């Protein structure tokens, strides 16, 4: 009887401790990738003066376009490795009214992972 009670207590304590923050790294968290994955080689192929069709051929379709017109395209890639901080790469391309690429802005930011 005492052995069964001790076993039940150990199992209950083990189950309760798996949710504690001290054991957070033990719990598996998958890597989460969202958006347009862009390699540095692809981004380096971009040049001012390219047409929209040429940009789509190199990078694919953008994740977002300017809601008030189609002159600004956003390629966003967000990566959240299991227990590490989140990184986000935002490539902003601006076109003139003739559909020619005029501006390239590549921004990479790091965000602190919130504790759950």
C-alpha positions in Angstrom: 0.0 0.0 0.0 2.8 2.4 0.9 4.7 1.6 -2.3 1.6 2.5 -4.4 1.1 5.7 -2.6 4.7 6.7 -3.0 4.6 5.8 -6.7 1.5 7.9 -7.2 3.0 10.8 -5.4 6.2 10.7 -7.5 4.1 10.6 -10.7 1.9 13.5 -9.6 4.9 15.6 -8.7 6.6 14.8 -12.0 3.5 15.8 -13.9 3.3 19.1 -12.0 6.9 19.9 -12.4 6.9 19.6 -16.2 4.9 22.8 -16.4 7.3 24.8 -14.3 9.6 27.4 -15.9 12.7 25.7 -14.6 11.9 22.7 -16.9 11.0 24.9 -19.8 13.9 23.8 -22.0 13.0 20.2 -21.6 9.6 20.6 -23.3 10.0 20.3 -27.1 9.1 23.4 -29.2 9.2 23.1 -32.9 10.8 25.7 -35.1 8.2 28.0 -36.7 9.0 29.7 -40.0 6.5 32.0 -41.6 6.4 34.2 -44.7 8.8 34.5 -47.7 12.2 32.8 -47.1 14.8 34.9 -48.9 18.4 33.9 -49.3 21.1 36.6 -49.4 21.9 35.4 -53.0 18.3 36.1 -54.1 18.3 39.6 -52.5 21.7 40.5 -54.0 20.2 39.9 -57.5 17.8 42.8 -57.1 18.8 46.0 -58.8 17.1 49.3 -59.1 15.4 49.7 -62.5 14.0 46.1 -62.6 10.4 45.6 -63.5 7.8 44.0 -61.3 7.8 40.8 -63.4 11.6 40.5 -63.0 11.3 40.9 -59.2 8.5 38.2 -59.1 10.7 35.9 -61.1 13.6 36.2 -58.6 11.7 36.4 -55.3 8.2 35.1 -56.0 5.0 37.0 -55.1 5.2 39.3 -52.1 3.6 38.5 -48.7 1.9 41.9 -48.6 1.3 44.8 -50.9 0.6 48.4 -50.1 -3.2 48.5 -49.4 -3.5 51.9 -51.0 -1.8 51.0 -54.3 0.6 48.4 -55.7 3.8 50.5 -55.6 5.2 49.0 -52.4 5.8 45.3 -51.8 6.7 43.7 -48.5 8.5 40.3 -48.3 8.4 39.3 -44.6 10.1 36.2 -43.1 9.6 35.5 -39.4 11.7 32.7 -37.8 11.0 31.4 -34.3 13.5 28.6 -33.3 12.2 26.5 -30.4 13.7 28.2 -27.3 15.5 31.1 -28.9 14.5 34.7 -29.7 12.4 35.5 -32.8 14.1 37.1 -35.8 12.2 38.9 -38.6 13.5 40.0 -42.0 11.4 42.6 -43.8 12.4 43.4 -47.4 10.5 46.5 -48.6 10.5 47.2 -52.4 9.1 50.4 -53.8 8.2 50.9 -57.4 7.4 54.0 -59.4 4.2 54.5 -61.3 5.7 52.9 -64.4 6.4 49.6 -62.4 10.2 50.1 -62.1 12.0 49.3 -58.9 13.2 52.5 -57.2 14.0 51.5 -53.6 15.3 48.4 -51.7 15.2 48.3 -47.9 16.3 45.1 -46.2 15.7 45.2 -42.4 16.4 42.4 -40.0 15.2 42.7 -36.4 15.4 40.5 -33.3 12.5 40.3 -30.9 12.6 39.0 -27.4 10.7 35.8 -26.9 7.9 36.2 -24.4 7.7 33.8 -21.5 4.7 31.4 -21.6 
